[in-house]
Amino acid sequence: MGVTMTVSNPVPAGTVKTPSPTRRPGLSAYRTLWVSLRSFAVFFLLWWLLHWWNGNPLQLPSPLKVFEALWGLLREGEIAEHASVSTLRMLLALSLSIAVAVPLGFLMGLSQRVEQYIDPLVEMLRPISGIAWLPLALFIFGVGDTLPVFIMFYVGFFPILLNTVAGVRQTDARLLAAARTMGIGRWPLLIHVLVPSALPTVMVGIRLAFAASWAAIVAAELIGSPSGLGFAIEWYRQMLMTPKVFAFILAIGVVGYVCDLGLRKLQRRLTPWAEGTGASS
């Protein structure tokens, strides 16, 4: 029976063999969570100090009172009811913004003539706040679902449009030249070259549109809707129930944060090639 011996190369004297660093994906997540918890702790401490300094619980209730009101509203299902109504309006408005702004952005990005006609109108309307349209929209649409959807559509339209135009124009000219050299037609060029190239920037525009539209939801539902988170804030303000007002304000922040996390996940799934770039942040 033969014996096989394996001789390893000797390590030179004075050489220290350092182990290769092992990655710990969970450690970075715990560090991020710890930093977030500290930030929230500082925020609530400052809140409590302001409450103590103000001395008027009707103007600024303590965090404990707000969380008690929040827990009561959650148990009764009131926050879930109003949040679902506002979220459905937001999804409808965002879908309409995407359906109108993305095709128009591709047209403006591909045709200078189309841009010359549309860009002056866009630049004139874009600085006008969506809140400025509330009196006219209330006169046209009345109180109901249409008014807040219109305001959120208007606010979310411009970030998607401008980012779509920028994404189309940022397409690498070498890709277009190579595609034309291979005889690719206009529609395959649009679908297989321009859309994947512009999609990361378009997704950033959609996230910006969501943030702007969600921020406008309070004003849109304040006077133009019989339900929703903004309506609830105004209702409890009139009833002088300040803890519940703050509870609904916190609900707006939490729902917006969760929806943005969902958009980030969708963005990473639709544009995995944009990971690590500015378009994926």
C-alpha positions as a LaTeX table, in Angstrom:
\begin{tabular}{lrrr}
\hline
Residue & $x$ (\AA) & $y$ (\AA) & $z$ (\AA) \\
\hline
Met1 & 0.00 & 0.00 & 0.00 \\
Gly2 & 1.53 & 3.30 & $-1.10$ \\
Val3 & 1.47 & 6.35 & 1.05 \\
Thr4 & 1.02 & 9.74 & $-0.54$ \\
Met5 & 2.57 & 12.64 & 1.31 \\
Thr6 & 1.71 & 16.25 & 0.68 \\
Val7 & 4.35 & 18.77 & 1.56 \\
Ser8 & 3.25 & 22.34 & 1.94 \\
Asn9 & 5.52 & 25.18 & 0.99 \\
Pro10 & 7.41 & 26.49 & 4.02 \\
Val11 & 6.46 & 29.89 & 5.29 \\
Pro12 & 9.45 & 32.29 & 5.34 \\
Ala13 & 10.66 & 33.36 & 8.73 \\
Gly14 & 9.17 & 36.59 & 9.96 \\
Thr15 & 6.08 & 36.23 & 7.81 \\
Val16 & 2.77 & 36.34 & 9.63 \\
Lys17 & $-0.13$ & 34.70 & 7.89 \\
Thr18 & $-3.19$ & 36.89 & 8.42 \\
Pro19 & $-6.59$ & 35.34 & 8.03 \\
Ser20 & $-8.73$ & 36.67 & 5.20 \\
Pro21 & $-11.43$ & 38.99 & 6.45 \\
Thr22 & $-14.85$ & 37.43 & 6.50 \\
Arg23 & $-17.81$ & 39.48 & 5.48 \\
Arg24 & $-20.66$ & 39.79 & 7.90 \\
Pro25 & $-23.70$ & 41.17 & 6.10 \\
Gly26 & $-25.75$ & 41.03 & 9.28 \\
Leu27 & $-23.27$ & 43.19 & 11.19 \\
Ser28 & $-23.72$ & 46.21 & 8.92 \\
Ala29 & $-27.49$ & 45.83 & 9.20 \\
Tyr30 & $-27.25$ & 45.86 & 13.00 \\
Arg31 & $-25.03$ & 48.95 & 12.89 \\
Thr32 & $-27.53$ & 50.73 & 10.64 \\
Leu33 & $-30.36$ & 49.76 & 12.97 \\
Trp34 & $-28.40$ & 50.97 & 16.00 \\
Val35 & $-27.70$ & 54.34 & 14.35 \\
Ser36 & $-31.39$ & 54.69 & 13.44 \\
Leu37 & $-32.47$ & 53.86 & 16.98 \\
Arg38 & $-30.10$ & 56.46 & 18.39 \\
Ser39 & $-31.47$ & 59.06 & 15.97 \\
Phe40 & $-35.03$ & 58.29 & 17.05 \\
Ala41 & $-34.00$ & 58.43 & 20.70 \\
Val42 & $-32.50$ & 61.91 & 20.22 \\
Phe43 & $-35.60$ & 63.02 & 18.30 \\
Phe44 & $-38.01$ & 61.90 & 21.03 \\
Leu45 & $-35.79$ & 63.36 & 23.76 \\
Leu46 & $-35.86$ & 66.75 & 22.02 \\
Trp47 & $-39.61$ & 66.39 & 21.58 \\
Trp48 & $-40.07$ & 65.74 & 25.30 \\
Leu49 & $-37.83$ & 68.68 & 26.23 \\
Leu50 & $-39.84$ & 70.99 & 23.94 \\
His51 & $-43.05$ & 69.69 & 25.50 \\
Trp52 & $-41.68$ & 70.37 & 28.99 \\
Trp53 & $-40.45$ & 73.85 & 27.98 \\
Asn54 & $-43.74$ & 74.74 & 26.24 \\
Gly55 & $-45.88$ & 73.65 & 29.15 \\
Asn56 & $-49.08$ & 73.53 & 27.08 \\
Pro57 & $-50.16$ & 69.95 & 26.23 \\
Leu58 & $-52.85$ & 71.28 & 23.90 \\
Gln59 & $-50.20$ & 72.86 & 21.68 \\
Leu60 & $-47.51$ & 70.21 & 22.01 \\
Pro61 & $-48.47$ & 66.94 & 23.71 \\
Ser62 & $-45.84$ & 64.62 & 25.12 \\
Pro63 & $-44.60$ & 61.63 & 23.10 \\
Leu64 & $-46.29$ & 59.31 & 25.61 \\
Lys65 & $-49.71$ & 60.90 & 25.04 \\
Val66 & $-49.24$ & 60.72 & 21.28 \\
Phe67 & $-48.31$ & 57.04 & 21.40 \\
Glu68 & $-51.33$ & 56.35 & 23.62 \\
Ala69 & $-53.55$ & 58.06 & 21.05 \\
Leu70 & $-51.78$ & 56.20 & 18.23 \\
Trp71 & $-52.35$ & 52.85 & 19.93 \\
Gly72 & $-56.02$ & 53.64 & 20.45 \\
Leu73 & $-56.49$ & 54.64 & 16.82 \\
Leu74 & $-54.72$ & 51.47 & 15.69 \\
Arg75 & $-56.93$ & 49.27 & 17.87 \\
Glu76 & $-60.06$ & 50.96 & 16.54 \\
Gly77 & $-58.85$ & 50.57 & 12.94 \\
Glu78 & $-59.24$ & 54.28 & 12.21 \\
Ile79 & $-55.67$ & 54.81 & 11.05 \\
Ala80 & $-55.83$ & 51.75 & 8.79 \\
Glu81 & $-59.08$ & 53.01 & 7.25 \\
His82 & $-57.81$ & 56.50 & 6.46 \\
Ala83 & $-54.34$ & 55.27 & 5.43 \\
Ser84 & $-55.82$ & 52.78 & 2.94 \\
Val85 & $-57.95$ & 55.52 & 1.37 \\
Ser86 & $-54.97$ & 57.88 & 1.03 \\
Thr87 & $-52.71$ & 55.12 & $-0.30$ \\
Leu88 & $-55.22$ & 54.12 & $-2.98$ \\
Arg89 & $-55.51$ & 57.75 & $-4.07$ \\
Met90 & $-51.74$ & 58.00 & $-4.14$ \\
Leu91 & $-51.39$ & 54.85 & $-6.28$ \\
Leu92 & $-54.00$ & 56.12 & $-8.73$ \\
Ala93 & $-52.38$ & 59.55 & $-9.00$ \\
Leu94 & $-48.90$ & 58.06 & $-9.39$ \\
Ser95 & $-50.11$ & 55.62 & $-12.06$ \\
Leu96 & $-51.69$ & 58.49 & $-14.02$ \\
Ser97 & $-48.49$ & 60.54 & $-13.70$ \\
Ile98 & $-46.41$ & 57.63 & $-15.03$ \\
Ala99 & $-48.86$ & 56.92 & $-17.87$ \\
Val100 & $-48.73$ & 60.54 & $-19.08$ \\
Ala101 & $-45.22$ & 61.71 & $-18.17$ \\
Val102 & $-43.14$ & 58.73 & $-19.36$ \\
Pro103 & $-44.36$ & 58.65 & $-23.01$ \\
Leu104 & $-44.23$ & 62.43 & $-23.18$ \\
Gly105 & $-40.71$ & 62.40 & $-21.73$ \\
Phe106 & $-39.55$ & 59.94 & $-24.38$ \\
Leu107 & $-41.04$ & 62.13 & $-27.10$ \\
Met108 & $-39.30$ & 65.22 & $-25.72$ \\
Gly109 & $-36.02$ & 63.35 & $-25.31$ \\
Leu110 & $-36.06$ & 61.99 & $-28.86$ \\
Ser111 & $-37.46$ & 64.99 & $-30.74$ \\
Gln112 & $-36.19$ & 68.54 & $-30.39$ \\
Arg113 & $-39.27$ & 69.84 & $-32.19$ \\
Val114 & $-41.60$ & 68.27 & $-29.63$ \\
Glu115 & $-39.45$ & 69.67 & $-26.83$ \\
Gln116 & $-39.57$ & 73.17 & $-28.33$ \\
Tyr117 & $-43.36$ & 73.10 & $-28.23$ \\
Ile118 & $-43.84$ & 71.51 & $-24.79$ \\
Asp119 & $-40.86$ & 72.69 & $-22.72$ \\
Pro120 & $-41.98$ & 76.36 & $-22.34$ \\
Leu121 & $-45.38$ & 75.22 & $-21.04$ \\
Val122 & $-43.74$ & 72.75 & $-18.65$ \\
Glu123 & $-41.32$ & 75.33 & $-17.31$ \\
Met124 & $-44.17$ & 77.80 & $-16.80$ \\
Leu125 & $-46.37$ & 75.34 & $-14.89$ \\
Arg126 & $-43.65$ & 73.57 & $-12.93$ \\
Pro127 & $-42.94$ & 76.39 & $-10.41$ \\
Ile128 & $-46.65$ & 76.66 & $-9.56$ \\
Ser129 & $-47.33$ & 74.73 & $-6.37$ \\
Gly130 & $-50.07$ & 72.15 & $-6.39$ \\
Ile131 & $-51.61$ & 73.90 & $-3.38$ \\
Ala132 & $-52.14$ & 76.99 & $-5.54$ \\
Trp133 & $-54.60$ & 75.00 & $-7.65$ \\
Leu134 & $-56.72$ & 73.99 & $-4.65$ \\
Pro135 & $-59.34$ & 76.79 & $-4.86$ \\
Leu136 & $-59.88$ & 76.27 & $-8.60$ \\
Ala137 & $-59.83$ & 72.48 & $-8.28$ \\
Leu138 & $-62.36$ & 72.66 & $-5.44$ \\
Phe139 & $-64.62$ & 74.77 & $-7.65$ \\
Ile140 & $-64.30$ & 72.33 & $-10.59$ \\
Phe141 & $-64.22$ & 68.92 & $-8.88$ \\
Gly142 & $-65.92$ & 69.64 & $-5.57$ \\
Val143 & $-65.31$ & 67.61 & $-2.41$ \\
Gly144 & $-64.48$ & 63.97 & $-3.13$ \\
Asp145 & $-61.77$ & 61.67 & $-4.44$ \\
Thr146 & $-61.06$ & 63.56 & $-7.67$ \\
Leu147 & $-59.57$ & 66.68 & $-6.11$ \\
Pro148 & $-56.76$ & 65.01 & $-4.09$ \\
Val149 & $-55.98$ & 62.67 & $-7.00$ \\
Phe150 & $-55.67$ & 65.68 & $-9.32$ \\
Ile151 & $-53.39$ & 67.57 & $-6.92$ \\
Met152 & $-51.13$ & 64.54 & $-6.39$ \\
Phe153 & $-51.08$ & 63.84 & $-10.13$ \\
Tyr154 & $-50.04$ & 67.43 & $-10.85$ \\
Val155 & $-47.29$ & 67.43 & $-8.21$ \\
Gly156 & $-45.90$ & 64.04 & $-9.30$ \\
Phe157 & $-46.03$ & 64.69 & $-13.04$ \\
Phe158 & $-43.01$ & 66.98 & $-13.39$ \\
Pro159 & $-40.32$ & 64.92 & $-11.60$ \\
Ile160 & $-41.19$ & 61.89 & $-13.74$ \\
Leu161 & $-41.25$ & 63.93 & $-16.95$ \\
Leu162 & $-37.92$ & 65.68 & $-16.38$ \\
Asn163 & $-36.16$ & 62.51 & $-15.25$ \\
Thr164 & $-37.47$ & 60.62 & $-18.27$ \\
Val165 & $-36.15$ & 63.29 & $-20.62$ \\
Ala166 & $-32.78$ & 63.22 & $-18.85$ \\
Gly167 & $-32.65$ & 59.42 & $-18.95$ \\
Val168 & $-33.32$ & 59.29 & $-22.69$ \\
Arg169 & $-30.66$ & 61.89 & $-23.42$ \\
Gln170 & $-28.09$ & 60.12 & $-21.26$ \\
Thr171 & $-28.23$ & 57.03 & $-23.46$ \\
Asp172 & $-24.75$ & 56.15 & $-24.69$ \\
Ala173 & $-24.41$ & 57.26 & $-28.32$ \\
Arg174 & $-22.16$ & 54.26 & $-28.99$ \\
Leu175 & $-25.01$ & 51.90 & $-28.08$ \\
Leu176 & $-27.32$ & 53.68 & $-30.51$ \\
Ala177 & $-24.68$ & 53.64 & $-33.25$ \\
Ala178 & $-23.98$ & 49.94 & $-32.72$ \\
Ala179 & $-27.69$ & 49.13 & $-32.80$ \\
Arg180 & $-28.18$ & 51.06 & $-36.03$ \\
Thr181 & $-25.14$ & 49.37 & $-37.54$ \\
Met182 & $-26.75$ & 45.98 & $-36.88$ \\
Gly183 & $-29.88$ & 47.14 & $-38.66$ \\
Ile184 & $-32.16$ & 47.30 & $-35.62$ \\
Gly185 & $-35.44$ & 49.03 & $-36.38$ \\
Arg186 & $-36.95$ & 51.99 & $-34.57$ \\
Trp187 & $-39.26$ & 50.08 & $-32.20$ \\
Pro188 & $-36.72$ & 47.38 & $-31.22$ \\
Leu189 & $-34.20$ & 50.20 & $-30.67$ \\
Leu190 & $-36.66$ & 51.92 & $-28.37$ \\
Ile191 & $-37.58$ & 48.79 & $-26.42$ \\
His192 & $-34.17$ & 47.09 & $-26.16$ \\
Val193 & $-31.79$ & 50.09 & $-25.96$ \\
Leu194 & $-33.49$ & 53.33 & $-24.95$ \\
Val195 & $-35.91$ & 51.97 & $-22.34$ \\
Pro196 & $-33.29$ & 49.95 & $-20.38$ \\
Ser197 & $-30.88$ & 52.87 & $-20.55$ \\
Ala198 & $-33.41$ & 55.42 & $-19.28$ \\
Leu199 & $-35.19$ & 53.18 & $-16.76$ \\
Pro200 & $-32.87$ & 53.83 & $-13.76$ \\
Thr201 & $-33.34$ & 57.58 & $-14.10$ \\
Val202 & $-37.08$ & 57.16 & $-14.63$ \\
Met203 & $-37.31$ & 55.13 & $-11.41$ \\
Val204 & $-35.55$ & 57.92 & $-9.53$ \\
Gly205 & $-38.13$ & 60.32 & $-10.95$ \\
Ile206 & $-40.96$ & 58.04 & $-9.77$ \\
Arg207 & $-39.54$ & 58.01 & $-6.24$ \\
Leu208 & $-39.22$ & 61.80 & $-6.26$ \\
Ala209 & $-42.77$ & 62.08 & $-7.59$ \\
Phe210 & $-44.07$ & 59.85 & $-4.82$ \\
Ala211 & $-42.29$ & 61.91 & $-2.15$ \\
Ala212 & $-43.65$ & 65.19 & $-3.52$ \\
Ser213 & $-47.18$ & 63.86 & $-4.00$ \\
Trp214 & $-47.31$ & 62.21 & $-0.58$ \\
Ala215 & $-46.16$ & 65.47 & 1.01 \\
Ala216 & $-49.05$ & 67.25 & $-0.72$ \\
Ile217 & $-51.64$ & 64.76 & 0.47 \\
Val218 & $-52.41$ & 66.67 & 3.67 \\
Ala219 & $-53.26$ & 69.88 & 1.82 \\
Ala220 & $-55.16$ & 67.96 & $-0.87$ \\
Glu221 & $-57.33$ & 66.09 & 1.64 \\
Leu222 & $-57.58$ & 68.94 & 4.11 \\
Ile223 & $-60.41$ & 70.75 & 2.34 \\
Gly224 & $-61.17$ & 68.60 & $-0.67$ \\
Ser225 & $-61.94$ & 65.18 & 0.73 \\
Pro226 & $-64.30$ & 63.60 & 3.28 \\
Ser227 & $-61.77$ & 60.91 & 4.21 \\
Gly228 & $-58.05$ & 60.18 & 4.29 \\
Leu229 & $-55.12$ & 61.06 & 6.53 \\
Gly230 & $-55.23$ & 64.77 & 5.75 \\
Phe231 & $-58.96$ & 64.91 & 6.49 \\
Ala232 & $-58.43$ & 63.15 & 9.83 \\
Ile233 & $-55.74$ & 65.65 & 10.82 \\
Glu234 & $-58.06$ & 68.60 & 10.16 \\
Trp235 & $-61.01$ & 66.88 & 11.87 \\
Tyr236 & $-59.15$ & 66.25 & 15.12 \\
Arg237 & $-57.59$ & 69.71 & 14.98 \\
Gln238 & $-61.07$ & 71.21 & 15.01 \\
Met239 & $-61.96$ & 68.91 & 17.92 \\
Leu240 & $-58.81$ & 70.11 & 19.79 \\
Met241 & $-57.56$ & 66.52 & 20.08 \\
Thr242 & $-53.91$ & 67.35 & 19.52 \\
Pro243 & $-52.47$ & 63.91 & 20.43 \\
Lys244 & $-54.57$ & 62.33 & 17.68 \\
Val245 & $-53.42$ & 65.02 & 15.25 \\
Phe246 & $-49.81$ & 64.10 & 15.99 \\
Ala247 & $-50.69$ & 60.40 & 15.75 \\
Phe248 & $-51.97$ & 60.86 & 12.20 \\
Ile249 & $-48.92$ & 62.96 & 11.33 \\
Leu250 & $-46.72$ & 60.06 & 12.47 \\
Ala251 & $-48.90$ & 57.70 & 10.42 \\
Ile252 & $-48.24$ & 59.79 & 7.30 \\
Gly253 & $-44.50$ & 59.53 & 7.90 \\
Val254 & $-44.58$ & 55.77 & 8.53 \\
Val255 & $-46.76$ & 54.98 & 5.51 \\
Gly256 & $-44.59$ & 57.18 & 3.29 \\
Tyr257 & $-41.42$ & 55.49 & 4.53 \\
Val258 & $-42.83$ & 52.00 & 3.95 \\
Cys259 & $-43.98$ & 52.91 & 0.44 \\
Asp260 & $-40.56$ & 54.36 & $-0.37$ \\
Leu261 & $-38.93$ & 51.12 & 0.78 \\
Gly262 & $-41.22$ & 49.27 & $-1.60$ \\
Leu263 & $-40.26$ & 51.58 & $-4.46$ \\
Arg264 & $-36.57$ & 51.06 & $-3.69$ \\
Lys265 & $-37.03$ & 47.30 & $-3.79$ \\
Leu266 & $-38.92$ & 47.58 & $-7.08$ \\
Gln267 & $-36.17$ & 49.82 & $-8.43$ \\
Arg268 & $-33.45$ & 47.30 & $-7.56$ \\
Arg269 & $-35.46$ & 44.49 & $-9.14$ \\
Leu270 & $-36.20$ & 46.37 & $-12.37$ \\
Thr271 & $-32.73$ & 47.91 & $-12.75$ \\
Pro272 & $-30.17$ & 45.53 & $-11.22$ \\
Trp273 & $-27.49$ & 46.88 & $-13.55$ \\
Ala274 & $-27.77$ & 50.30 & $-11.89$ \\
Glu275 & $-26.70$ & 49.04 & $-8.44$ \\
Gly276 & $-24.01$ & 51.21 & $-6.88$ \\
Thr277 & $-24.68$ & 54.15 & $-9.18$ \\
Gly278 & $-26.38$ & 57.42 & $-8.41$ \\
Ala279 & $-29.48$ & 56.24 & $-10.25$ \\
Ser280 & $-30.05$ & 53.45 & $-7.80$ \\
Ser281 & $-29.64$ & 55.43 & $-4.60$ \\
\hline
\end{tabular}
